[in-house]
């Protein structure tokens, strides 16, 4: 019950958490641990009086040497602080601090110092608050260094990132007061620490971890469990052909095996001898302003680092020659509400309600005035903008924001053209990065010489009457494992083959996992025009659908943990499936999904979709994007923006942002492919040489004929 209650508490399912802890209390009403966790659920819900009563009950009669005594004393101080009782809060926090120092308990100390920092901020004692937050960060990082596995660091830093948010806000407040450059640098530095931390460390360790999992004796259990899970997936994907119902026990065992697979991976990596990247000098390793500005100069771009909270929101704007931080009016609660109103209709779209879809133009304009206009009114920005979003802005395509106030509040598919000239798409080129680290990471040499490997509709279904099949009992039993054919993906692949690139297309049964593993290193770009699936709990089990073959250990489901084991050097991976950019939005990291895993595995960038896409529209947009990129001398973000503009300019229903705003570029926007002349240099040289040889032979032939004619005379 304790474990289930803590899982529910971490998931912010407070009613469910209290249910489990109440089961413990029914058996033992004086269980101080359950009482304390019960109180914690009320604290998170801001029911501070209930939390106060329960913490008092938990501490009643508890000895000072009890394990929970300093923790519940700390929690009493936090509750008092939330209720505005500064004196009582200070007393409790100082008591907890003394115990933490005596025991040298870094886990306790970072939380106490963090609470003290918030107390000092409430008392307008800024220097003391900054000092306390620094102590909290030092103790938190000391604890975090003991954790060497990316998956565990993510969960740990989800709470610890709040320290850096408060530190960034404290330095920003001091910068507003004195305009010192050092405070500006600290504002940007600590704000950058609130996102992508584990991604940064995972990038550094990815190659070594991949090799260890593939070859070491310690990872043998992981490899065996991988085969077992894949074999079960294989069986379930073929189950629609069986006449016997698949037992429920198979599905139950699969869920257990999946968890065991992750456990085996964690156990293997715990045994891996590795350098802990968190021990490096993070200020020079994680963030280097001069290196970042050099990259921005090369790209003729600016970077906008957003920091949104209910206390203080601001944006850091960085270009080749400028660094500034500006206050924003936006607050987290209002941003969350506006994001839901603007984007939820896009996320919930179906074939039945698409005609009633509305774009809330008033909110798109409101986001522009609160997020971008303050920057544009202060500094001249280049047209290329790299957005590093706050968690509250994750998934917002800035290109659909409106620069001019719309005439109507909302627009449908037929009337959205009335406001389309105001989209920021026409003024700026946007790309998105989870953190600075994806821009600063060193890149291995691109050895691939071919352009693009395309997987188009890699499914095994060859049913003549699909509608009739879907009415059958077998389909109802196994539809979770049945993937509809995507005929438009074949049209998309055919259009890509007409671009004059060195492209290999694997359609239907040819698009297997084994084919991918055999060929992927030869290509600069991997393009998946296939189904995808999202696991909102474990992003390792999100993936794309490929075809089955005779190898039962290859399930045709290329999942996140398998992407992570690839040594990707690709310039771009295009995930053409619906909602491929979705995942769990995690504090301190951002969206945990396939794109993050693919960047970690070494790819430079990912072209992702934010919501369900129209297959026919993809067939129009993506060939134009690739043509712009390979043959138009544009970088990836520019190629995508120009392709979108060409669609919007057609002024039909596809001008609605539902169609084109779903596609966003995640990662490095730079151009990393040869142009038309470079790609065709060998052919051009051969043509020129052939022409030269023919010319010389022709001249020699003419001269020879003249000589013979003169001789006859």
Secondary structure, 3 states (H helix, E strand, C coil): CHHHHHHHHHCCCHHHHHHHHHHHHHHCCCCHHHHHHHHHHHHHCCCHHHHHHHHHHHHCCCCCCCCCHHHHHHHHHHHHHHCCCHHHHHHHHHHHHHHHHHHCCHHHHHHHHHHHHHHHHHCCCHHHHHHHHHHHHHHHHHHHCCCCCHHHHHHHHHHHHHHHHHHHHHHHHHHHHHCCHHHHHHHHHHHHCCCCHHHHHHHHHHHHHHHHHHHCHHHHHHHHHHHHHHHHHHHHHCHHHCCCCCCHHHHHHHHHHHHHHHHHHHHHHHCCCCCCHHHCCHHHHCCCHHHHHHHHHHHCEEEEEEECCCCCEEEEEECCCCEEEEEECCCHHHHHHHHHHHHHHHHCCCCCCHHHCCEEHHHHHHHHHHHHHHHHCCCCCCCEEEEECCHHHCCCCHHHCECCCCCCCEECCCCHHHHHHHEHHHCCEEEECCCCHHHHCCCCCCCCCEEEEEEECCCCCCCCCHHHHHCCHHHHHHHHHCCCCCHHHHHHHHHHHCCCCCEEEEEHHHCEHHHHHHHHHHEEEEEEECCEECCCCCHHHCEEECECCCCCCCCCEEEHHHHCCCCCCCCEEEECCCCCCCCEEECCCEEECHHHHHHHCCCCEEEEECCCCCHHHHHHHHHHHHHHHHHCCCCHHHHHHHHHHHHHCCCCHHHCHHHHCCEEEEECCCCCCCCHHHHCHHHHHHHHHHHHHHHHHHHHHHHHHHHHHHHHC
